Amino acid sequence: MVPVPRALSTPPTVLPGTACGSPQPVLPAAPGLVLRPWQPADAPAFLAAYQDPEIRRWHTRRPHSEADVHAWFDRYHQDWERERGAHWAVARSDGEVLGRIASGSWDFDDGIAGVSYWVLPSARGAGVATLAVTALAAWALEEIGFHRLQLDHSTRNRASCRVATKSGFLLEGTKRGAAVHDDGRHDMHLHARLRETRPGHG
Ligand SMILES: CC(C)(COP(=O)(O)OP(=O)(O)OC[C@H]1O[C@@H](n2cnc3c(N)ncnc32)[C@H](O)[C@@H]1OP(=O)(O)O)[C@@H](O)C(=O)NCCC(=O)NCCS
């Protein structure tokens, strides 16, 4: 077969095959805290998380049954295999789920990826989200080679704004009316962290 020439004039920032060539890794976030791939046994905890009013307030895409959760976990697996994104449970070393973190919308050409997260109410206020975002960012920027990680949150979600800022994601601006929540349309803050501007790396 005659190879089809690439339409893009510039080389990809991240070479295809960089991630999916190996199993999705377990990432250490802190002593006793890891990011690990979701397992079928996590389905009840994952489903229960979406009963929390704060998670429902900020996340409008929700599973409605354990069957939905298993379908989501299958899609997470496919996202990894097809290099579209990576989804992790934030968990204690003994396996207990404390939260969720994901990197989606992978664009290897420009080297850009998104980040999203939630933490269970019982685990909030202990730095779990900040540790998880920091560990994900280090892996995505240094091991995969993304140039830019970005996340957005409602301008009314001050806790998420704090997590983003503490994790080195600078506030770049406000996207007006950019997302619909249950109570209507919200302005969204855009934050990003670049490889060159990692804390301590100028
Ligand atoms: C936002 C969320 C992920 C934070 O998780 P967490 O593990 O408690 O976060 P951390 O402990 O790492 O840091 C929380 C920071 O936010 C601050 N914070 C928490 N609640 C806050 C609030 N209501 N207003 C302002 N700041 C708040 C904390 O004080 C802390 O900052 P500090 O260390 O300077 O004091 C968690 O509250 C959550 O899951 N909320 C519901 C879902 C959600 O908002 N997801 C993100 C959608 S973009």
PDBQT file of the ligand as one rigid body, heavy atoms in Angstrom, charges set to zero:
ROOT
HETATM    1  C1  LIG A 301     -12.407  20.774  44.108  1.00  0.00    +0.000 C 
HETATM    2  C2  LIG A 301     -11.967  19.486  44.775  1.00  0.00    +0.000 C 
HETATM    3  C3  LIG A 301     -11.488  18.511  43.717  1.00  0.00    +0.000 C 
HETATM    4  C4  LIG A 301     -10.811  19.819  45.739  1.00  0.00    +0.000 C 
HETATM    5  O1  LIG A 301     -10.320  18.584  46.266  1.00  0.00    +0.000 OA
HETATM    6  P1  LIG A 301      -9.410  18.591  47.597  1.00  0.00    +0.000 P 
HETATM    7  O2  LIG A 301      -8.669  17.297  47.630  1.00  0.00    +0.000 OA
HETATM    8  O3  LIG A 301     -10.234  18.945  48.762  1.00  0.00    +0.000 OA
HETATM    9  O4  LIG A 301      -8.414  19.775  47.251  1.00  0.00    +0.000 OA
HETATM   10  P2  LIG A 301      -7.048  20.142  48.019  1.00  0.00    +0.000 P 
HETATM   11  O5  LIG A 301      -7.145  19.666  49.443  1.00  0.00    +0.000 OA
HETATM   12  O6  LIG A 301      -5.905  19.660  47.190  1.00  0.00    +0.000 OA
HETATM   13  O7  LIG A 301      -7.013  21.726  47.947  1.00  0.00    +0.000 OA
HETATM   14  C5  LIG A 301      -8.169  22.406  48.180  1.00  0.00    +0.000 C 
HETATM   15  C6  LIG A 301      -7.819  23.893  48.169  1.00  0.00    +0.000 C 
HETATM   16  O8  LIG A 301      -9.031  24.531  47.871  1.00  0.00    +0.000 OA
HETATM   17  C7  LIG A 301      -9.393  25.313  48.976  1.00  0.00    +0.000 C 
HETATM   18  N1  LIG A 301     -10.830  25.252  49.088  1.00  0.00    +0.000 N 
HETATM   19  C8  LIG A 301     -11.600  24.215  49.429  1.00  0.00    +0.000 A 
HETATM   20  N2  LIG A 301     -12.888  24.576  49.419  1.00  0.00    +0.000 NA
HETATM   21  C9  LIG A 301     -12.904  25.871  49.061  1.00  0.00    +0.000 A 
HETATM   22  C10 LIG A 301     -13.938  26.832  48.855  1.00  0.00    +0.000 A 
HETATM   23  N3  LIG A 301     -15.234  26.523  49.002  1.00  0.00    +0.000 N 
HETATM   24  N4  LIG A 301     -13.569  28.077  48.469  1.00  0.00    +0.000 NA
HETATM   25  C11 LIG A 301     -12.283  28.409  48.316  1.00  0.00    +0.000 A 
HETATM   26  N5  LIG A 301     -11.263  27.539  48.473  1.00  0.00    +0.000 NA
HETATM   27  C12 LIG A 301     -11.593  26.299  48.853  1.00  0.00    +0.000 A 
HETATM   28  C13 LIG A 301      -8.695  24.711  50.162  1.00  0.00    +0.000 C 
HETATM   29  O9  LIG A 301      -8.576  25.648  51.207  1.00  0.00    +0.000 OA
HETATM   30  C14 LIG A 301      -7.364  24.338  49.544  1.00  0.00    +0.000 C 
HETATM   31  O10 LIG A 301      -6.531  25.455  49.380  1.00  0.00    +0.000 OA
HETATM   32  P3  LIG A 301      -5.388  25.826  50.500  1.00  0.00    +0.000 P 
HETATM   33  O11 LIG A 301      -4.481  24.639  50.580  1.00  0.00    +0.000 OA
HETATM   34  O12 LIG A 301      -4.733  27.050  49.959  1.00  0.00    +0.000 OA
HETATM   35  O13 LIG A 301      -6.101  26.058  51.792  1.00  0.00    +0.000 OA
HETATM   36  C15 LIG A 301     -13.110  18.864  45.611  1.00  0.00    +0.000 C 
HETATM   37  O14 LIG A 301     -13.607  19.834  46.493  1.00  0.00    +0.000 OA
HETATM   38  C16 LIG A 301     -14.248  18.342  44.761  1.00  0.00    +0.000 C 
HETATM   39  O15 LIG A 301     -14.188  17.221  44.270  1.00  0.00    +0.000 OA
HETATM   40  N6  LIG A 301     -15.286  19.162  44.566  1.00  0.00    +0.000 N 
HETATM   41  C17 LIG A 301     -16.462  18.730  43.790  1.00  0.00    +0.000 C 
HETATM   42  C18 LIG A 301     -16.144  18.413  42.347  1.00  0.00    +0.000 C 
HETATM   43  C19 LIG A 301     -15.335  19.498  41.667  1.00  0.00    +0.000 C 
HETATM   44  O16 LIG A 301     -15.408  20.664  42.001  1.00  0.00    +0.000 OA
HETATM   45  N7  LIG A 301     -14.540  19.073  40.680  1.00  0.00    +0.000 N 
HETATM   46  C20 LIG A 301     -13.751  19.970  39.874  1.00  0.00    +0.000 C 
HETATM   47  C21 LIG A 301     -14.593  20.467  38.731  1.00  0.00    +0.000 C 
HETATM   48  S1  LIG A 301     -13.633  21.612  37.723  1.00  0.00    +0.000 SA
ENDROOT
TORSDOF 0
